[in-house]
Amino acid sequence: MDAFTEELRQRIVTARRELRTAQDAGDLDAERIYSGELDSLLRLAMENGVTVPADLPGEEV
């Protein structure tokens, strides 16, 4: 896996984690921020042919 793919996947893991934390806390502002960030990262992955499974290593379920 190249550095771009590895970094992108790690950023997706982080955004997903932060989004879940915001949802659990009921923080609507943070939810909007991390939801937008996650959408952007997933779009970037799609545009660059990076496959992103539903759960990536490092994500707790």
HELIX and SHEET records of a PDB file:
HELIX    1   1 ALA A    3  ALA A   25  1                                  23    
HELIX    2   2 LEU A   28  GLU A   47  1                                  20    
END                                                                             
